[in-house]
Amino acid sequence: MKKIIAANWKMNKNRAQARATAEELASGLSAGKPADRTVMVFPPFLAIAEVNTVLGGRAGTLVGAQNFYPAESGAYTGEISLAMLADAGASWVLVGHSERRHVLHESDSFLAQKTQYALRQQFGVVLCIGETLEERESGRLSDVLTRQIEQGLSGVLGMSKSLLQEKLIIAYEPVWAIGTGKVAGEKEVLEAHALVKELLGKQGDDLSSLPVLYGGSVKPANAQALLGLANVDGLLVGGASLEAKSFLNIINA
Ligand code: PGA
């Protein structure tokens, strides 16, 4: 399976900055993208169309959105629909990112609703899960990942396995490693990814073949080692994806 390298730009970059980064990425990718990588970029909403103009047509490069509201249209002030995102060129969405869970207080049931809704609308979903430091230190890693996976996937188990394999990716991101510079150690990544695969195996008709990405302080210096670990099918990168050079080094790791 091709390794998946995803960039989450969060609330950074105006349209011109996003376009410039996308152009630098496009020329770097043309100069020597390894055949075994799928690249995803999640810009802020207003830059999706710009980034799509540059990267959208490239084979193996996908553009997505960081959020959406699970309704077709209507009285949802401040929200954005999948149809609007598709119009701008997005075909994937992030769901359950720790900042949506912990800063914006999205619940497991709302995230389940969003996951189901996006897949029904033919969008791909990167469903993010991960424990806080307090949850890990109090021995609740397994409980938290079990809850997030069981509830997050509760609305999609009736969907065809081939659709899920094509359109659903899990990202394990320990909350304590996001934006902190503290990358999870090899033992912690191996343990968590094995657990995630085991839990996925118990969902529906065995979803253990879904790709599982690692995220949390991924840098050019640690990307290769992380990609070499068992059950790590790719990386979700925040801070180190903001500069094209650094993200290209991760893609090429
Ligand atoms: P980080 O963010 O790479 O800056 O730690 C990862 C993420 O939030 O997806």
Residues whose N, C-alpha, C, O or C-beta is under 5 A from the ligand:
A	BS01	PGA	N8 A177 I178 G179 T180 G215 G216 S217 V218 L236 V237 G238 G239 A240
